[in-house]
């Protein structure tokens, strides 16, 4: 890996971190719960799933009804909402 002309191994060694072991640990942890970005992936999965549920069910009018609101649905093109 290189960052703007600097070899990452040099930076890791300056920080007294073994680059070979670090790379092995990162590869071992990739796509597991130990991966630093794993939660971001799950968050994106949940967001995309929620979008599909919202599009395919009557959840929005039901939520609005439970809150005492009058759900109008999505505005059509050219329609004024206010």
N, C-alpha and C positions, 0 to 999 in steps of 0.2 A: 504494500500500500504506500502511496505517496501523497503528501499534502503540500501543494504548491512548492514542489521542488525538494521537499524534505522527506527523507525516508522515515517512515513511522518507527522502524526498528531503532534508529538512532535516538529518537525522542523517548521511546520506552526505556532504552538503556540509560539515558540521562536521568530518568526517574527511578532507576534501579529496579526496573520491571523486566523480567525475562520475556522477550518477544515471542519465542517459540512456544513456551508454555501458555502464554496469554492467548495466542492464536488457537492452540489446541482446545483451550477451555471455551473460547468463544464459539468454535465450531461444534463442540460437544453440546453446548447449551442452546444452539440455534434451533428455533421453532419449539422450544420447550418452555415451561413456566419460568425457567431461570433466565430466559432471553429478555433483555431489557425492553424490547419492543413488543413482547408477547401480549401484554395487556392492551396495547394500541390495536393489535390485530383483532382481539376479542371485541373491543369497543366498536370497531368498524363492522364486524359481523353482526353484532347486536343492532347497530344503527340501521344497516341495510335490511335486516330481518324486520325490524319495527316499521320501516317504510313500507315494506310489502304487506305487512299485517294491516297497517292503516289504509292502504290503497284497496285491499281486498275484503274489508269487513265494515261493519257499521259502528266501529268503536268511537269515532269522533262524535256522532250524534248522541250516543249513549253517555259519553263523558259530559257533553254539554247539558244533557237532560239532568244528570245527577247534580250538576252545578246550578241548575235552575236557569239555564241559558237556552235561547232559541237558535239552534244550529241552522245556518242557511246553506251550508255546503260551499264548495270552492266557487269563487267568482268566475263567471264566464267572460270571455274576451269582450271588452267594451262595456261591461256592466259595472256600474258604480256600487261600491260596497258601503259608502258612508253618506 
